């Protein structure tokens, strides 16, 4: 199955947003935000690899 350019962009965008949330969470001591960012990064990576 071939992934479209749009899907690739969405998955990478999710990874970048996740990293930003993780960094913000670490900087502010907000563990919930940090974990949410990590989850978003992993989800984007998994979707990218599966397609």
N, C-alpha and C positions, 0 to 999 in steps of 0.2 A: 504494500500500500504506500502510495506516494503522498507526502504531506505538502499541502499548498503553502505558498509563500505567506499567505495570511495566517495560517495556523502556526507556522514557525514564528512569525512576528508576535502573535498572541502569547505563545509559550515563553519566548524570551522576555517579553514585556512582564509577564507574571514573575519570572525569575528576578528581574531587576527590581520590581516593586517589592518582592519578598525580601531581597537583600537590604533595601532601604528601610523597610519596617524592622528587620532584625537589628540593624545598626542603630536606628533610633531607639528601639527598645533597650538595647544594651546601654546606650548613652544616658537614658533617663531612668534606668533601673526598672523598667516596665517589662517584667518577665512574660506577661501575656502577649504583649505586642511582639516581643522577640520570638517567642514560639510560633506565633501566627506567621511571621515573616519566614521562619525556617520552613514551615509547612507549605507556604506558597512557593518557595524556591524548589522544594523537592517535587511538588506537584507539577510545576512547569518542566522540570528536568525529565520526569517520568513520561509525561505526555509527549515530549519531544523525542524521546528514545523509542517509544512504542510506535510512533508513526513513521 
